[in-house]
Amino acid sequence: MLTLGRAARADDLDDFVGARDAFINGEYPRASRELQDLVNRIDAVQSSTVRTAARKYLAASLFAERREADARAVIANLLRDEPRTRLEPGQFEVSFARLFESVLRSIEPELDALLFQRAQQRRNDENARDARRALTLDLLGHESRVELVPRSLAFLPFGVGQFNNQQNGLGAVFLSLESAFLIGSVVAFGIDRSAQSLTRPQGTWDIGTEDDRANLAGAMRVLNWGMLGAFVVTAAVGIWRANADYVPQRIVSRVPRLIPPALQGLQISGLPGGAGASLRFTF
């Protein structure tokens, strides 16, 4: 006995009953032709039960016409589309039931893999639907507080731009490097100036001869300019990177949103197949 699937059309059912009666009456060529036309035109989603039954009888009609290869192909395609399909006991002759079981056993590993893939896809769809629902609920129940990020700080050295972008680790690197280079430059400059002085500072430097002081001053001058150049380059890289990573605004907090009384009772529900989310009101 055929159980109607949801939304099966009446004309599809009438055509199926006529073709099935032809099969029962032994009019196999007519049954095969009408069942094939029905399978080709019927919507697999809207009339899935009628289509499945029609494919079973189509395979049985082809088998009765001694077209076993065509019958096997119809059964295999049916099982690949609906791996859990089985024959009802006593619905068909034993010889056709054996053929059906033979095809089933021959492609059983493939069917198991299909079932696994579809189960995994259903789980993925459900997870995605749940994630969308949670996100929608979060958006409805909370609001974000945003602050503007000043662009001018991105042009300052010593990692200020990185700290302004909340890149604290990178900011610490630029702060350390630029500070070390600048301090080194200042120290080298001080030693250079002291070494060039004709009068040795009391109790501070014991540089030796004038030639020694001149050599030390030259070395410190090179070190001073090297450190100063490294500072400028590092600061320029930091400023460039801060501007490249700059975002005009950022979320600083999320607070619960007060839902107006008129919207109390709002519910979220997922659409079939994970297509999205819909809103509905309950009273």
Phi, psi and chi 1 to 4 in degrees:
 res  aa     phi    psi   chi1   chi2   chi3   chi4
   1 MET       -  136.7 -177.9  177.6   68.7      -
   2 LEU   -89.1  129.1  174.7   66.5      -      -
   3 THR  -100.3  125.6  -57.8      -      -      -
   4 LEU   -68.1  131.9  -96.4  178.9      -      -
   5 GLY   -81.4  167.7      -      -      -      -
   6 ARG   -65.8  139.1   62.5  179.9 -178.8   87.1
   7 ALA    65.9   20.2      -      -      -      -
   8 ALA   -68.8  134.4      -      -      -      -
   9 ARG   -79.4  147.9  -60.9 -169.5  -50.1  172.1
  10 ALA   -65.4  -39.6      -      -      -      -
  11 ASP   -68.3  -33.8   53.1  -13.3      -      -
  12 ASP   -62.2  -44.4  -69.3  -20.8      -      -
  13 LEU   -64.2  -42.4 -179.0   60.2      -      -
  14 ASP   -62.1  -42.9  -69.1  -19.2      -      -
  15 ASP   -64.7  -38.2  -68.4  -16.8      -      -
  16 PHE   -64.9  -44.6  168.3   74.6      -      -
  17 VAL   -61.4  -40.4  170.8      -      -      -
  18 GLY   -63.6  -43.3      -      -      -      -
  19 ALA   -68.5  -38.2      -      -      -      -
  20 ARG   -65.0  -39.7 -174.8 -165.0   59.9 -178.9
  21 ASP   -62.7  -36.5  -69.7  -15.9      -      -
  22 ALA   -63.7  -39.7      -      -      -      -
  23 PHE   -63.6  -45.3  170.1   79.1      -      -
  24 ILE   -62.6  -35.3  -66.6  173.4      -      -
  25 ASN   -81.9    3.2  -65.9  -29.0      -      -
  26 GLY    83.7    9.3      -      -      -      -
  27 GLU   -88.0   70.2  -58.3  175.3   47.8      -
  28 TYR   -66.3  -42.6  -57.9  126.3      -      -
  29 PRO   -60.4  -43.3  -26.0   36.6      -      -
  30 ARG   -64.3  -43.2  174.2 -167.0  161.0 -166.8
  31 ALA   -60.8  -44.2      -      -      -      -
  32 SER   -61.4  -45.2  -61.6      -      -      -
  33 ARG   -63.2  -48.6 -176.9  175.3   62.1 -105.2
  34 GLU   -68.9  -37.7  -67.0 -179.0    0.0      -
  35 LEU   -67.9  -37.3  -72.0  166.2      -      -
  36 GLN   -64.8  -43.5 -174.6   64.8   68.1      -
  37 ASP   -61.0  -40.3  -68.2  -18.6      -      -
  38 LEU   -65.3  -44.6 -179.2   61.4      -      -
  39 VAL   -63.7  -37.1  168.9      -      -      -
  40 ASN   -69.4  -33.4  -70.4  -19.6      -      -
  41 ARG   -99.1  -19.8   78.2  162.6 -170.9  -91.8
  42 ILE   -74.2  147.5 -159.5  169.0      -      -
  43 ASP   -81.4  122.8 -170.8  -70.7      -      -
  44 ALA   -68.1  -23.5      -      -      -      -
  45 VAL   -88.9  -48.1  175.0      -      -      -
  46 GLN   -73.3  -32.5  -67.5 -176.4  -14.7      -
  47 SER  -128.7   50.1  -58.2      -      -      -
  48 SER   -62.2  -38.5   58.2      -      -      -
  49 THR   -67.5  -44.4  -56.7      -      -      -
  50 VAL   -63.2  -42.0  173.5      -      -      -
  51 ARG   -65.0  -41.8 -170.4  170.0 -171.9  -93.3
  52 THR   -62.3  -46.1  -61.2      -      -      -
  53 ALA   -63.3  -38.8      -      -      -      -
  54 ALA   -63.9  -37.6      -      -      -      -
  55 ARG   -69.1  -36.3  -65.3  168.6   84.6  178.5
  56 LYS   -61.5  -48.7  -69.7  179.9 -178.2  179.0
  57 TYR   -69.7  -30.1  -82.9   94.4      -      -
  58 LEU   -63.8  -45.5  172.9   59.4      -      -
  59 ALA   -62.9  -40.7      -      -      -      -
  60 ALA   -65.3  -38.0      -      -      -      -
  61 SER   -65.8  -44.1  -61.6      -      -      -
  62 LEU   -63.0  -39.6  -66.8  171.4      -      -
  63 PHE   -64.9  -39.4  179.5   71.4      -      -
  64 ALA   -66.4  -27.3      -      -      -      -
  65 GLU   -83.0    5.6  -68.5 -175.9   76.4      -
  66 ARG    65.4   32.6  -59.0 -174.2 -176.7  -78.3
  67 ARG  -106.5   66.3  -63.8  165.8   58.2 -176.2
  68 GLU   -63.7  -38.0 -176.9  175.5  -31.6      -
  69 ALA   -62.7  -41.8      -      -      -      -
  70 ASP   -67.1  -38.2  -67.3  -24.5      -      -
  71 ALA   -63.7  -42.5      -      -      -      -
  72 ARG   -60.4  -41.5  -77.7 -178.8  170.1  -86.5
  73 ALA   -63.5  -41.9      -      -      -      -
  74 VAL   -63.7  -43.7  171.7      -      -      -
  75 ILE   -63.4  -43.7  -65.4  170.9      -      -
  76 ALA   -62.6  -43.6      -      -      -      -
  77 ASN   -65.1  -38.7  -70.0  -27.1      -      -
  78 LEU   -61.9  -45.2  169.3   59.6      -      -
  79 LEU   -68.0  -34.8  -70.3  172.0      -      -
  80 ARG   -67.2  -35.3  -69.9 -172.6  179.7  100.9
  81 ASP   -75.9  -38.2  -70.0  -19.0      -      -
  82 GLU  -135.1   81.7  -56.6  175.8   53.4      -
  83 PRO   -59.7  -21.1  -23.2   34.0      -      -
  84 ARG   -91.6    5.0  -62.2 -169.9 -176.5  -80.1
  85 THR   -68.3  133.8  -60.8      -      -      -
  86 ARG  -138.5  162.1  -61.8  -65.6 -175.9  -91.2
  87 LEU   -83.0  142.3  -62.6 -178.1      -      -
  88 GLU   -77.4  140.9  -62.8  178.1    9.3      -
  89 PRO   -57.4  130.9  -23.1   33.3      -      -
  90 GLY    77.2    3.1      -      -      -      -
  91 GLN   -74.9  -33.6 -174.7  178.3   10.3      -
  92 PHE  -130.9  170.0  -62.8   97.8      -      -
  93 GLU   -64.4  155.8  -66.2 -177.7   -4.4      -
  94 VAL   -61.2  -37.8  174.8      -      -      -
  95 SER   -63.7  -39.1   56.6      -      -      -
  96 PHE   -71.3  -37.7  176.2   70.8      -      -
  97 ALA   -60.8  -38.5      -      -      -      -
  98 ARG   -65.3  -40.8  -71.3  173.5  179.9  167.3
  99 LEU   -61.3  -44.7  175.8   68.7      -      -
 100 PHE   -58.9  -46.8 -170.2   95.1      -      -
 101 GLU   -64.5  -34.3  -69.4  -61.9  -37.7      -
 102 SER   -64.2  -45.8  173.4      -      -      -
 103 VAL   -64.4  -40.2  176.2      -      -      -
 104 LEU   -60.1  -46.3  174.1   61.0      -      -
 105 ARG   -65.9  -35.2  -73.0 -167.3  -61.0  -89.5
 106 SER   -68.7  -28.8   66.4      -      -      -
 107 ILE  -116.5   18.5   62.2  172.4      -      -
 108 GLU   -60.2  -42.2 -167.1  166.6   14.7      -
 109 PRO   -59.8  -38.7  -24.6   35.3      -      -
 110 GLU   -64.5  -39.7  179.5 -176.4  -10.0      -
 111 LEU   -66.9  -38.9  -60.4 -178.7      -      -
 112 ASP   -61.3  -41.2  -69.1  -20.3      -      -
 113 ALA   -65.5  -39.5      -      -      -      -
 114 LEU   -63.3  -43.0  -75.7  172.5      -      -
 115 LEU   -62.0  -41.8  -73.2  171.7      -      -
 116 PHE   -63.0  -45.5  176.8   78.8      -      -
 117 GLN   -62.3  -42.0  -67.7  173.1    2.3      -
 118 ARG   -69.8  -36.5  -67.9  174.7 -173.4  177.9
 119 ALA   -64.3  -41.3      -      -      -      -
 120 GLN   -64.3  -40.4 -175.6   66.0   40.2      -
 121 GLN   -64.8  -39.2 -175.1   60.9   46.7      -
 122 ARG   -63.2  -41.0  -77.3 -166.2  -61.0  -88.0
 123 ARG   -64.4  -41.5  -75.2 -166.9  -66.6  -90.3
 124 ASN   -62.9  -42.3  -67.4  -19.9      -      -
 125 ASP   -63.3  -41.7  -68.3  -17.6      -      -
 126 GLU   -65.0  -41.4  -69.7  172.0   -0.9      -
 127 ASN   -63.8  -42.3  -68.4  -22.3      -      -
 128 ALA   -65.1  -39.1      -      -      -      -
 129 ARG   -65.5  -41.7 -175.0  165.4   59.3 -110.9
 130 ASP   -64.3  -38.9  -68.3  -17.7      -      -
 131 ALA   -65.8  -41.5      -      -      -      -
 132 ARG   -64.5  -39.4  -76.1 -167.1  -64.2  -89.0
 133 ARG   -64.8  -43.5 -177.5  177.2 -176.1  -86.0
 134 ALA   -63.5  -40.5      -      -      -      -
 135 LEU   -64.9  -41.8  177.0   60.2      -      -
 136 THR   -63.3  -44.1  -55.5      -      -      -
 137 LEU   -61.8  -39.6  -71.5  172.6      -      -
 138 ASP   -65.2  -41.9 -176.8   64.2      -      -
 139 LEU   -65.9  -36.5  -68.3  175.0      -      -
 140 LEU   -73.0  -36.2  -73.5  174.9      -      -
 141 GLY   -93.3   -5.7      -      -      -      -
 142 HIS  -137.4  156.7  -64.0   81.7      -      -
 143 GLU  -128.8  151.2   61.4 -179.9  -11.8      -
 144 SER  -100.1  136.8  -59.8      -      -      -
 145 ARG  -100.6  125.9  -68.3 -177.2  177.6  174.2
 146 VAL  -115.0  141.8  178.5      -      -      -
 147 GLU  -119.5  146.9   70.6  173.2    2.2      -
 148 LEU   -81.6  139.2  -61.6  178.6      -      -
 149 VAL  -100.5  118.7 -179.8      -      -      -
 150 PRO   -65.0  129.5   21.2  -30.9      -      -
 151 ARG   -75.2  -29.1 -176.3   63.2 -178.7  -94.7
 152 SER   -60.8  -30.7   58.8      -      -      -
 153 LEU   -67.5  -18.8  -63.3 -179.6      -      -
 154 ALA   -70.6  -13.1      -      -      -      -
 155 PHE   -99.9    8.9  -65.3   93.1      -      -
 156 LEU   -98.5  147.9  -62.6  178.8      -      -
 157 PRO   -80.7 -168.5   29.9  -34.3      -      -
 158 PHE    61.3   30.9  -61.0  105.8      -      -
 159 GLY    72.9   11.0      -      -      -      -
 160 VAL   -60.5  -41.1  173.4      -      -      -
 161 GLY   -63.1  -38.2      -      -      -      -
 162 GLN   -67.9  -43.5  -78.9   68.7   39.3      -
 163 PHE   -62.8  -36.0  -69.3  119.2      -      -
 164 ASN   -64.5  -31.6 -174.0   49.2      -      -
 165 ASN   -87.9    5.7  -66.9  -22.9      -      -
 166 GLN    63.3   33.3  -66.9 -171.7  -23.0      -
 167 GLN  -104.4   71.4  -61.8  172.3  -51.4      -
 168 ASN   -64.2  -39.3  -63.5  -28.9      -      -
 169 GLY   -62.7  -46.9      -      -      -      -
 170 LEU   -66.5  -36.9 -165.5   57.4      -      -
 171 GLY   -62.6  -39.4      -      -      -      -
 172 ALA   -64.1  -36.2      -      -      -      -
 173 VAL   -64.3  -49.7  171.0      -      -      -
 174 PHE   -65.7  -37.8  -79.3  107.7      -      -
 175 LEU   -61.4  -45.2  173.9   61.3      -      -
 176 SER   -65.6  -47.5  -59.0      -      -      -
 177 LEU   -64.9  -48.5  -71.0  176.3      -      -
 178 GLU   -65.9  -38.2  -67.7  171.4   33.9      -
 179 SER   -64.2  -43.3  -61.5      -      -      -
 180 ALA   -63.8  -43.7      -      -      -      -
 181 PHE   -65.1  -42.5  -68.7  143.1      -      -
 182 LEU   -68.6  -43.7 -174.4   59.0      -      -
 183 ILE   -62.3  -42.5  -67.6  172.7      -      -
 184 GLY   -61.4  -39.2      -      -      -      -
 185 SER   -65.2  -42.7  175.3      -      -      -
 186 VAL   -64.7  -43.1  170.8      -      -      -
 187 VAL   -63.6  -44.3  170.8      -      -      -
 188 ALA   -63.5  -38.7      -      -      -      -
 189 PHE   -63.8  -41.6  175.8   77.7      -      -
 190 GLY   -63.6  -42.5      -      -      -      -
 191 ILE   -66.1  -39.3  -62.8  175.1      -      -
 192 ASP   -60.1  -47.6  175.8   24.5      -      -
 193 ARG   -65.2  -37.7  -61.4  -58.3  -63.0  173.8
 194 SER   -67.7  -39.6  -62.8      -      -      -
 195 ALA   -67.7  -29.1      -      -      -      -
 196 GLN   -79.4  -13.0  -67.6 -176.7   61.5      -
 197 SER   -70.7  133.8  176.1      -      -      -
 198 LEU   -70.2  -27.6  -65.8  177.8      -      -
 199 THR  -102.2  117.1  -56.3      -      -      -
 200 ARG   -69.2  128.4  177.8  169.3   58.9   86.7
 201 PRO   -58.0  135.6  -22.4   33.0      -      -
 202 GLN   -63.8  125.9  -66.1  -66.5  -31.8      -
 203 GLY    67.1   11.1      -      -      -      -
 204 THR  -111.6  -55.0  -56.9      -      -      -
 205 TRP  -114.2  140.1  -58.7  104.7      -      -
 206 ASP  -127.2   71.9 -171.9    9.9      -      -
 207 ILE   -82.5  -27.8  -59.1  174.7      -      -
 208 GLY   103.8 -136.4      -      -      -      -
 209 THR   -75.2  171.1   65.1      -      -      -
 210 GLU   -65.0  -36.3 -175.9  175.2  -14.7      -
 211 ASP   -63.7  -39.4  -69.7  -20.2      -      -
 212 ASP   -62.5  -40.6  -67.4  -25.6      -      -
 213 ARG   -66.6  -36.8  -68.7 -163.6  -60.3  -88.7
 214 ALA   -67.1  -42.2      -      -      -      -
 215 ASN   -64.4  -42.9  -68.1  -24.7      -      -
 216 LEU   -64.3  -40.6  178.6   60.4      -      -
 217 ALA   -62.8  -41.2      -      -      -      -
 218 GLY   -63.5  -42.4      -      -      -      -
 219 ALA   -65.3  -42.4      -      -      -      -
 220 MET   -67.4  -32.2  -70.2  -60.1  102.6      -
 221 ARG   -65.9  -41.9 -165.7  173.5  -56.9  117.7
 222 VAL   -64.2  -44.5  171.9      -      -      -
 223 LEU   -63.1  -40.2 -179.1   60.5      -      -
 224 ASN   -59.6  -50.3  173.4   30.0      -      -
 225 TRP   -67.6  -34.6  -74.9  108.5      -      -
 226 GLY   -64.1  -46.2      -      -      -      -
 227 MET   -64.5  -40.9  -72.9  -71.2 -174.0      -
 228 LEU   -64.8  -39.8 -173.5   60.3      -      -
 229 GLY   -64.8  -41.4      -      -      -      -
 230 ALA   -63.6  -38.1      -      -      -      -
 231 PHE   -62.5  -45.1  167.6   77.2      -      -
 232 VAL   -63.3  -44.7  170.8      -      -      -
 233 VAL   -63.8  -45.8  171.0      -      -      -
 234 THR   -63.9  -41.5  -54.4      -      -      -
 235 ALA   -63.6  -39.8      -      -      -      -
 236 ALA   -64.5  -42.2      -      -      -      -
 237 VAL   -63.4  -42.0  171.5      -      -      -
 238 GLY   -62.8  -41.8      -      -      -      -
 239 ILE   -65.6  -42.6  -68.5  171.8      -      -
 240 TRP   -62.1  -44.1  167.0   78.6      -      -
 241 ARG   -66.7  -38.5 -179.2   63.9 -174.3  -90.5
 242 ALA   -63.0  -39.6      -      -      -      -
 243 ASN   -71.6  -34.5  -79.8  -86.9      -      -
 244 ALA   -67.3  -34.1      -      -      -      -
 245 ASP   -94.3    3.7  -63.7  -24.5      -      -
 246 TYR   -67.2  134.4  172.7   75.9      -      -
 247 VAL  -123.4  127.5  177.4      -      -      -
 248 PRO   -60.7  -30.3  -21.2   32.1      -      -
 249 GLN  -148.3  160.4   58.3 -174.9   21.2      -
 250 ARG  -148.0  154.7   58.1  171.8  168.9 -104.2
 251 ILE   -80.1  126.4  -62.5  175.2      -      -
 252 VAL  -103.3  -21.9  -65.2      -      -      -
 253 SER  -164.5  158.3   64.0      -      -      -
 254 ARG  -125.2  126.4  -70.6 -179.3   59.1   79.9
 255 VAL  -123.0  152.1  -64.1      -      -      -
 256 PRO   -58.4  140.7  -22.8   33.7      -      -
 257 ARG   -96.5  134.7 -173.7 -162.8  -55.0  -88.1
 258 LEU   -78.5  114.1  179.9   62.5      -      -
 259 ILE   -82.8  127.6  -60.9  178.3      -      -
 260 PRO   -58.4  148.0  -22.4   32.7      -      -
 261 PRO   -54.9  -31.9  -24.6   33.5      -      -
 262 ALA   -66.4  -20.2      -      -      -      -
 263 LEU  -101.1    4.6  -63.7 -177.8      -      -
 264 GLN   -63.6  138.0  -64.0  -63.9  -30.0      -
 265 GLY    95.0    3.2      -      -      -      -
 266 LEU   -68.2  133.3 -176.9   65.7      -      -
 267 GLN  -123.9  154.9  -65.3 -175.8   -0.7      -
 268 ILE  -113.5  134.9  -51.4  -69.9      -      -
 269 SER  -138.5  143.1   61.0      -      -      -
 270 GLY   -81.0  146.4      -      -      -      -
 271 LEU   -78.8  152.6  -65.6  177.8      -      -
 272 PRO   -57.7  139.7  -23.8   33.6      -      -
 273 GLY    80.8    7.2      -      -      -      -
 274 GLY    73.0   24.6      -      -      -      -
 275 ALA   -73.4  -19.3      -      -      -      -
 276 GLY   163.2 -159.7      -      -      -      -
 277 ALA  -126.3  150.0      -      -      -      -
 278 SER  -129.5  157.7   62.6      -      -      -
 279 LEU  -110.0  144.0  -57.9  179.9      -      -
 280 ARG  -146.4  154.5   70.4  172.8 -176.4  -92.1
 281 PHE  -104.3  141.1  -69.3   92.4      -      -
 282 THR  -119.3  148.6   58.2      -      -      -
 283 PHE  -127.1      -  -59.4   91.5      -      -
